[in-house]
Structures are given as C-alpha cells and as structure tokens.
C-alpha cells in the first residue's frame, strides 16, 4: 500500500498532498522530511498509509508546544 504525505503550511488551509515512493515507514518518514524542506512555509507533515495516519513530523527545531495541531484538518 502506498504512503502519502500531507504537508500543512502557515499560508494555506489546504494541505499539499504527495504520494511517496518509499516501501517502508522509515523511508517514508525520511522522504516526508525531505519534502518539508522543499516547502518553506511547512509547519507539519502527516504520513499516511491508506486511511491510517502513521506519524506526524515537525520541522527541525520545532517543538510540539509551538504547533497547535488541532487547527489541521487531515484526519
């Protein structure tokens, strides 16, 4: 099953979504981190496999207390 990455940004209420080419969760998380580096306004990324959210990634140097993830709509 394909992994997907949903990238939330601070300048849009619509997340950017990309399918990931990775076959393992470890590789998908690294791929999602790489995608976040390409999106200068990214505040959080969610990695999904099918309908299940596998992991949420914060940008480097950001703590969970700095992000209010309740505003993000990706379930």
C-alpha positions as semicolon CSV with decimal commas, in nm:
position;residue;x (nm);y (nm);z (nm)
1;X;0,000;0,000;0,000
2;X;0,126;0,348;-0,088
3;X;0,236;0,601;0,173
4;X;0,110;0,958;0,135
5;X;0,240;1,281;0,284
6;X;0,012;1,571;0,373
7;X;0,206;1,893;0,434
8;X;0,032;2,168;0,629
9;X;0,158;2,524;0,576
10;X;0,107;2,851;0,755
11;X;-0,017;3,027;0,441
12;X;-0,292;2,788;0,325
13;X;-0,579;2,600;0,483
14;X;-0,549;2,326;0,218
15;X;-0,272;2,069;0,277
16;X;-0,033;1,976;0,000
17;X;-0,056;1,600;-0,068
18;X;0,201;1,379;-0,239
19;X;0,228;1,004;-0,279
20;X;0,560;0,872;-0,152
21;X;0,773;0,618;-0,337
22;X;0,901;0,458;-0,017
23;X;0,819;0,097;0,066
24;X;0,887;0,116;0,441
25;X;0,769;0,354;0,712
26;X;1,127;0,451;0,797
27;X;1,195;0,551;0,437
28;X;0,856;0,726;0,408
29;X;0,934;0,940;0,713
30;X;1,270;1,041;0,565
31;X;1,103;1,119;0,232
32;X;0,842;1,332;0,412
33;X;1,119;1,523;0,593
34;X;1,283;1,588;0,256
35;X;0,952;1,717;0,117
36;X;0,912;1,951;0,414
37;X;1,250;2,106;0,331
38;X;1,112;2,193;-0,015
39;X;0,812;2,375;0,136
40;X;0,944;2,684;0,313
41;X;0,609;2,751;0,482
42;X;0,557;2,393;0,608
43;X;0,458;2,366;0,973
44;X;0,379;1,995;0,999
45;X;0,364;1,684;0,779
46;X;0,142;1,379;0,825
47;X;0,244;1,043;0,680
48;X;-0,048;0,814;0,599
49;X;-0,069;0,459;0,474
50;X;-0,416;0,410;0,336
51;X;-0,660;0,565;0,584
52;X;-0,425;0,535;0,881
53;X;-0,206;0,820;1,000
54;X;0,130;0,664;1,072
55;X;0,328;0,960;1,201
56;X;0,329;1,339;1,229
57;X;0,655;1,521;1,163
58;X;0,751;1,867;1,283
59;X;1,015;2,081;1,112
60;X;1,364;2,060;1,268
61;X;1,395;2,281;1,575
62;X;1,018;2,296;1,635
63;X;0,859;2,157;1,949
64;X;0,506;2,023;1,975
65;X;0,417;2,309;2,209
66;X;0,499;2,558;1,931
67;X;0,241;2,400;1,697
68;X;-0,134;2,391;1,753
69;X;-0,208;2,077;1,553
70;X;-0,579;2,097;1,639
71;X;-0,622;2,350;1,356
72;X;-0,510;2,100;1,097
73;X;-0,786;1,913;0,920
74;X;-0,617;1,597;0,794
75;X;-0,767;1,306;0,985
